[in-house]
Amino acid sequence: MRTKNVFSDRGGGLARAPKVNANGVSRASGWVLVTGASAGIGRELAKAFASRGYDLILAARNEGALAALARELVATHAVRAKTMPVDLNLSGAAGAIAAALAEAGVAVDILVNNAGVAFEGDFATIALDDHLRLLQINVVALTALTRLLLPPMLKRGSGRILNVASILGFTPVPRVGVYAAAKAYVLSLTESLSEELGGTGVSATALCPGATDTAMVRGSELGKPIPAMMIMSPREVAELGCAACLKGETICVPGVANRLLTSGVPLLPRRLVRGVGGWMTAGGWDRIASVMRGFGTAHEGDGK
């Protein structure tokens, strides 16, 4: 495959994170690779880990946005930040990332598989190339990066994997069927890994956000009916996901309403599960919101 400027130092040079902060408190150290780091939840996840003292490798297609974020992280948190402009839709992109990291002598302590795309519409009306692009980025690249970077973690006896799934991974959802199916794969793979990795010092966490204030949701027709009280900020989601990852939790579903929705799905017959997915795209969000008004609007996360 061909890549452009696969691995580079950004942000006005590299700044080594000190072992202690200004108050003499020990800080975390190690490298975190975040895919899809240029915007949305990925950008906020990078900030969350940097605020805890981790050095960042920022991967996405938008080189300018990556460079700006790297400079911000270096200036704000005194961490090191490297950028890796790459298109995960290209075959072999994950291998190129792993090779570049090895050549640079960078060992990834935490892998954050956040990159993803979504296409909306009836299955038969969405172009085949779009379906395949979604699977390449959301499933194939995630699987490849995990397979390539997990063995060194196991050898060291420490590491974390954070896969960004979705509450849509708990149920089939019409008009975003391939996206929901891909997120179900991410959730299932992460849970399987969590069991396999028990006792190794490495953990796998699935972050399953609901509606989040990102460009993906704002540009979605299905997102328009969702009441404002049901939409979380990327920063809220990222902070909860980062904390769950570092604790080694297997599943993190941010938000009370999202937890109510996902906790009930496994108890339903499959026919009703399919109905839940259709209900979510046909005004069901308003009914969920009306129930939630009786409980307040707290958005705390839940680790499982």
SULCORLIN-V967053 format. One record per backbone hydrogen bond with DSSP energy under -0.5 kcal/mol. NH is the residue of the N-H (numbers start at 1). CO is the residue of the C=O. E is the energy in kcal/mol with one decimal. If there is no record, write none. Layout:
BEGIN
NH:CO:E  NH:CO:E
END
This chain:
BEGIN
5:3:-0.5  8:83:-2.7  10:81:-1.3  15:79:-0.5  16:14:-0.5  21:25:-2.2  24:21:-2.2  27:19:-2.0  28:52:-1.6  31:107:-0.6  32:55:-2.5  33:110:-2.5  34:32:-0.6  34:57:-2.6  35:33:-0.5  35:112:-2.3  36:59:-1.1  37:34:-0.5  37:59:-2.0  39:36:-0.6  42:39:-0.8  43:39:-1.3  44:40:-1.8  45:41:-2.5  46:42:-2.1  47:43:-1.8  48:44:-2.4  49:45:-2.5  50:46:-2.3  51:47:-2.4  52:48:-0.6  52:49:-0.9  53:50:-2.0  54:49:-2.0  55:30:-2.6  56:80:-2.7  57:32:-2.9  58:56:-0.5  58:82:-3.2  59:34:-2.6  59:57:-0.6  60:84:-1.1  63:61:-1.2  66:62:-2.0  67:63:-2.4  68:64:-2.1  69:65:-2.2  70:66:-2.8  71:67:-2.2  72:68:-2.0  73:69:-2.6  74:70:-2.4  75:71:-2.4  76:72:-2.6  77:73:-2.5  78:74:-1.4  79:73:-0.7  82:56:-2.9  83:8:-2.9  84:58:-3.0  85:5:-0.8  86:60:-2.3  88:86:-0.7  90:87:-1.9  93:90:-1.9  96:92:-2.1  97:93:-2.2  98:94:-2.4  99:95:-2.5  100:96:-2.3  101:97:-2.4  102:98:-2.3  103:99:-2.5  104:100:-1.8  105:101:-0.6  105:102:-1.0  106:101:-2.6  107:105:-0.6  108:106:-0.6  109:31:-2.1  109:107:-0.6  110:31:-1.9  111:160:-2.5  112:33:-3.2  112:110:-0.5  113:111:-0.6  113:162:-2.1  114:112:-1.3  121:175:-2.9  125:122:-1.8  126:122:-1.0  126:123:-0.7  130:127:-0.5  131:127:-1.9  132:128:-2.6  133:129:-2.2  134:130:-2.4  135:131:-2.1  136:132:-2.3  137:133:-2.3  138:134:-3.0  139:135:-1.7  140:135:-2.6  141:136:-3.0  142:137:-0.5  143:139:-2.5  144:140:-2.8  145:141:-2.7  146:142:-2.1  147:143:-2.5  148:144:-2.4  149:145:-2.3  150:146:-1.8  151:147:-0.7  153:149:-0.9  154:150:-2.3  155:151:-2.3  156:152:-2.0  157:153:-1.6  158:153:-1.7  159:201:-1.2  160:109:-1.9  161:203:-2.0  162:111:-3.2  163:161:-0.6  163:205:-3.0  164:113:-2.6  164:162:-0.5  165:163:-0.9  165:207:-2.8  167:209:-2.1  169:166:-1.6  170:167:-1.6  171:168:-0.9  176:173:-1.5  180:176:-2.8  181:177:-2.2  182:178:-2.5  183:179:-2.3  184:180:-1.9  185:181:-1.9  186:182:-2.1  187:183:-2.4  188:184:-2.7  189:185:-3.1  190:186:-2.2  191:187:-2.3  192:188:-2.3  193:189:-2.8  194:190:-2.4  195:191:-1.6  196:192:-2.4  197:193:-2.6  198:195:-1.1  200:197:-2.3  202:197:-0.6  203:159:-1.4  205:161:-2.9  206:250:-3.1  207:163:-2.6  207:205:-0.6  208:206:-0.6  208:252:-3.3  209:207:-0.6  213:232:-2.8  214:212:-2.5  218:214:-2.8  219:215:-2.0  220:217:-1.5  224:220:-0.7  224:221:-0.7  225:221:-0.5  226:223:-1.2  230:227:-1.9  231:228:-1.6  232:211:-2.3  232:230:-0.5  237:233:-2.1  238:234:-2.7  239:235:-2.6  240:236:-2.0  241:237:-2.5  242:238:-3.0  243:239:-2.1  244:240:-2.2  245:241:-2.4  246:242:-2.4  247:243:-1.6  248:244:-0.8  248:245:-1.0  249:244:-2.4  252:206:-2.7  253:302:-1.5  254:252:-0.6  255:300:-1.7  256:298:-1.1  259:255:-2.0  260:256:-2.4  261:257:-2.3  262:258:-2.5  263:259:-2.5  264:260:-1.1  265:261:-1.0  266:262:-0.7  267:264:-1.2  268:265:-1.8  272:269:-0.7  273:269:-2.1  274:270:-2.4  275:271:-1.3  276:272:-2.0  277:273:-1.7  278:274:-1.9  279:275:-2.6  280:276:-2.1  281:277:-0.8  281:278:-0.6  282:279:-1.4  284:279:-2.2  286:283:-0.9  287:283:-0.8  288:284:-2.1  289:285:-2.6  290:286:-1.9  291:287:-1.6  292:288:-2.4  293:289:-1.5  294:291:-1.5  295:292:-1.8  296:292:-0.9  304:251:-1.8
END
